[in-house]
Amino acid sequence: MSSTPHSVFKTEKGNTTLEVYTAQEMPARAKRPSHVQPSRPKPDPQLHCVGPDTLVAMRAVVIPRFGGPEVLQVRDVPKPIPSADEVLVKVEAAGMNFADVLTVSGGYPGLPSPPIIAGREFAGQVDGTGERVMGYAQSSAFGEFIAASRRLLWPVPRQWTAEQAAAFPVNYFTAYLAYWKASLTDRPRGAPARVLIHAVAGGVGTAAVEIGKLLGIEMYGTSSSEEKLARVRQLGLDHGINYKQRDYEEAISELTGGDGVDVVFEMLGGKHLSKSIRCLRELGRIISYGAVTGEQAQLDPRLLYQRATSVHGLWLTQLCHNRDLMSSAWQPLGRWAIEGKLSPVVGHTLPLAEVGKAYRLLLGGKNFGKVVLQIASPS
């Protein structure tokens, strides 16, 4: 496929022909927002010029229009050009998240108009230096190269593969910040706090179990099969609940003698917000960071009054712009990773050409741990 962009007109500057894009027509990597807002951004009237010498092609997963996994295309796009606060990274592996599923359907907040280069986290080597890094972005991770923000790159522990590194940023920062929001990262010694982790066998769930074990948390987790629960128990899960066989609200009441848990990590949405609140003990907290059911959360505020409980939102898309917060989260995460106390769980690794299959694994809830795309081999 030709790497020539789909610009609508050209302009001449001296003896050089320049391709001129409107912001809506520019490949997504070039219009990556510096700060994503919950509402759809207005088109930027600025024009972007790319000389013919910069139109080096690379392979990437493109969302040409919103829809299901069937709309995804692996095709040639222009290789990105990093700005002053970015570096060019040759991507070796990229992590899949439910946010990617919502992006392809058009359901993720703050999306630009298609075409969009998909993907939010990656691992690879800094072009020119070979430094191994892992990173987070708002788009463009599912390509052979990415122009990555310097402040959202972290060194890869020596013992990790590229696939493990690609499974780290979204899962572990989200899980750690959930514990932070729940005031459990520096909790005084005493009786262990109780935390219910929904979708405990998924990417964020397995990360939360590893971190919770280090923090001394008593962990309860829901999943769809005994096989998945058995595997998460090996990571440190204390109490597994198969929600297909048992109502988790009833199970929590029974397991805690009617007392409830201190915190619920809630990312299901719909009726599950209210059900999770009923799982809380007095002064308990819900940390809400998603709605994978696709249903709007249902909440009658009066439900919070009985035990003086509360609901807290967590969105890495916004929090990643808080430099101090991200730095403070990386300090323990980086130390634990180097010490071998964290080991990202990669359940499925697929080649770039099978990106549609990777999306369907997440849609069907068939994954254990992280689904990772192999982009390229290390040079």
Secondary structure, DSSP 8 states (H G I E B T S, - for coil): -------SEEEEETTEEEEEEETTTS-GGGG--SS--SS-------EEEE-GGG--EEEEEEE-SSSSGGG-EEEEEE-----TTEEEEEEEEEE--HHHHHHHHT-STT---S-EE--SEEEEEETTT--EEEEE-SS--SBSEEEEEGGGEEE--TT--HHHHHTSHHHHHHHHHHHHHTT-TT--SSS--EEEETTTTBHHHHHHHHHHHHHT-EEEEEES-HHHHHHHHTTT-SEEEETTTS-HHHHHHHHTTT--EEEEEE---TTHHHHHHTTEEEEEEEEE---TT-------THHHHTTT-EEEE--HHHHTT-HHHHHHHHHHHHHHHHTT-----EEEEEEGGGHHHHHHHHHTT--SBEEEEE-----
